[in-house]
Amino acid sequence: MLSFSAVWKDLYLGMSHGLGTITSMSFSSEEEWRKFMQIGDLCLGMGVQIPTGILKKVLTTLAVYVDYDNFTSLFNRKKAIFLPHPLLNLSAGLEAVLFKTIALRFGMSGPYLAAGAGINLGPFHLSMSIYGKEKGIDPGASSQVHGAFALSFYY
């Protein structure tokens, strides 16, 4: 089975009104309301479930996922000066679910390794992961290791 995803993140339209300096804050400022807009990021992803055949009782599902964060930055590179390297937005991984209960995940988050595990306890799902993240604009310039923990409830 093949699946696709598209997510538009951080789309924001705001308004602000100048209140003057801190010492003379006044809500009756004669400044006009200003509008500002943040375009946000388009993220695209794709997943493929690989048939497990005779291993179905042990290896319930095997899936490969690929995701590209901030897809629109590929087309606006000349306008921005400090965009991260395009490789930093690419993620790919493999997920294996054993006995319909235990999920093991391994992949790449940009140029860094990522790994995780999860357990399905009926309506409750418990997951954890560790992954590398680049804080600079070039791979290897300022890398950090992150961890995530999630407790989900599905009904």
C-alpha positions as CSV (number, residue, x, y, z in Angstrom):
1,M,0.0,0.0,0.0
2,L,1.3,3.5,-1.0
3,S,0.3,6.6,1.0
4,F,1.1,10.3,0.5
5,S,0.8,13.2,2.9
6,A,1.0,17.0,2.6
7,V,1.0,19.3,5.6
8,W,1.1,23.1,5.6
9,K,2.8,24.2,8.9
10,D,3.0,27.6,10.5
11,L,0.6,29.5,8.3
12,Y,-0.2,32.6,10.3
13,L,-1.9,35.9,9.7
14,G,-1.7,38.4,12.5
15,M,-2.5,42.0,13.4
16,S,-0.6,44.3,15.7
17,H,-1.2,47.7,17.1
18,G,1.6,50.0,18.4
19,L,1.1,50.9,22.1
20,G,4.0,53.4,22.3
21,T,7.0,53.0,24.5
22,I,7.0,50.9,27.7
23,T,6.9,54.0,29.9
24,S,4.0,55.5,28.1
25,M,1.9,52.5,27.0
26,S,-1.5,53.6,25.9
27,F,-4.3,51.7,24.2
28,S,-5.4,54.9,22.5
29,S,-2.4,55.1,20.3
30,E,-3.1,56.7,17.0
31,E,-1.1,54.2,15.1
32,E,-3.0,52.1,12.6
33,W,-3.4,48.3,12.9
34,R,-0.7,46.4,11.0
35,K,-1.2,43.1,9.3
36,F,1.6,40.6,8.9
37,M,1.6,37.1,7.4
38,Q,3.9,34.2,7.8
39,I,3.6,31.9,4.7
40,G,4.7,28.7,6.6
41,D,6.2,25.5,5.2
42,L,4.9,22.8,3.0
43,C,5.9,19.3,4.1
44,L,5.5,16.3,1.8
45,G,5.7,12.6,2.7
46,M,5.3,9.2,1.3
47,G,5.0,5.8,2.8
48,V,5.1,2.2,1.4
49,Q,3.9,-0.8,3.3
50,I,5.8,-3.9,2.2
51,P,3.9,-7.2,2.2
52,T,5.4,-9.6,4.8
53,G,4.0,-12.8,3.4
54,I,4.5,-15.9,5.5
55,L,6.1,-13.8,8.3
56,K,2.7,-12.1,8.9
57,K,2.2,-13.6,12.4
58,V,5.5,-12.3,13.7
59,L,6.2,-9.3,11.5
60,T,2.8,-7.7,11.3
61,T,3.8,-4.7,9.2
62,L,6.9,-3.4,7.5
63,A,6.9,0.1,6.2
64,V,9.3,2.6,4.6
65,Y,8.7,6.3,5.0
66,V,10.2,9.4,3.4
67,D,9.5,13.0,4.4
68,Y,10.7,16.4,3.1
69,D,10.2,19.3,5.5
70,N,9.9,22.8,4.1
71,F,9.5,21.8,0.5
72,T,8.8,25.4,-0.7
73,S,12.3,26.4,0.4
74,L,13.7,24.5,-2.6
75,F,12.1,27.1,-5.0
76,N,12.9,30.2,-2.9
77,R,16.6,29.7,-2.3
78,K,17.7,32.9,-4.1
79,K,15.4,35.1,-2.0
80,A,16.7,33.9,1.4
81,I,20.3,34.3,2.6
82,F,20.4,31.9,5.6
83,L,18.4,28.8,4.5
84,P,19.6,25.5,5.9
85,H,21.2,23.0,3.6
86,P,18.5,21.1,1.6
87,L,19.7,17.7,3.0
88,L,18.7,18.8,6.5
89,N,15.0,18.7,5.5
90,L,15.0,15.1,4.3
91,S,14.0,12.2,6.6
92,A,13.6,8.6,5.8
93,G,13.0,5.5,7.9
94,L,11.9,1.9,8.3
95,E,9.2,0.7,10.8
96,A,8.7,-2.9,11.7
97,V,5.7,-3.9,13.9
98,L,6.1,-7.3,15.7
99,F,3.2,-9.3,17.0
100,K,0.8,-6.3,16.4
101,T,2.2,-4.8,19.6
102,I,5.9,-3.8,19.4
103,A,7.1,-1.2,16.9
104,L,10.8,-0.8,16.1
105,R,11.9,2.3,14.1
106,F,15.2,3.2,12.5
107,G,16.1,5.9,10.0
108,M,17.8,9.2,9.2
109,S,16.7,12.7,10.2
110,G,18.7,14.8,7.8
111,P,22.3,13.4,7.9
112,Y,21.8,12.0,11.5
113,L,20.7,8.6,12.7
114,A,17.3,8.2,14.4
115,A,15.9,5.2,16.3
116,G,12.7,4.6,18.2
117,A,10.5,2.0,19.7
118,G,6.8,1.8,20.6
119,I,4.3,-0.5,22.3
120,N,0.6,-0.8,21.5
121,L,-1.4,-1.4,24.7
122,G,-4.9,-1.4,23.1
123,P,-6.2,2.2,23.2
124,F,-2.9,3.4,24.7
125,H,0.3,3.7,22.7
126,L,3.6,4.4,24.2
127,S,6.5,5.6,22.0
128,M,10.0,6.9,22.5
129,S,12.8,8.0,20.1
130,I,16.2,9.5,19.9
131,Y,17.4,11.5,16.9
132,G,19.9,14.0,15.8
133,K,19.1,17.6,14.7
134,E,21.1,20.2,13.1
135,K,20.9,23.7,14.6
136,G,23.2,25.3,12.1
137,I,22.7,25.9,8.4
138,D,25.3,23.4,7.3
139,P,25.4,19.6,8.2
140,G,27.7,19.0,11.1
141,A,28.0,22.7,12.0
142,S,26.0,22.5,15.3
143,S,24.5,19.1,15.8
144,Q,22.4,18.1,18.9
145,V,20.9,14.9,20.1
146,H,17.2,15.0,21.0
147,G,14.8,12.5,22.6
148,A,11.1,12.3,22.5
149,F,8.5,10.4,24.5
150,A,4.8,10.1,23.6
151,L,1.8,8.6,25.3
152,S,-1.2,8.5,23.0
153,F,-4.8,7.4,23.4
154,Y,-6.9,6.2,20.5
155,Y,-10.5,5.2,20.7
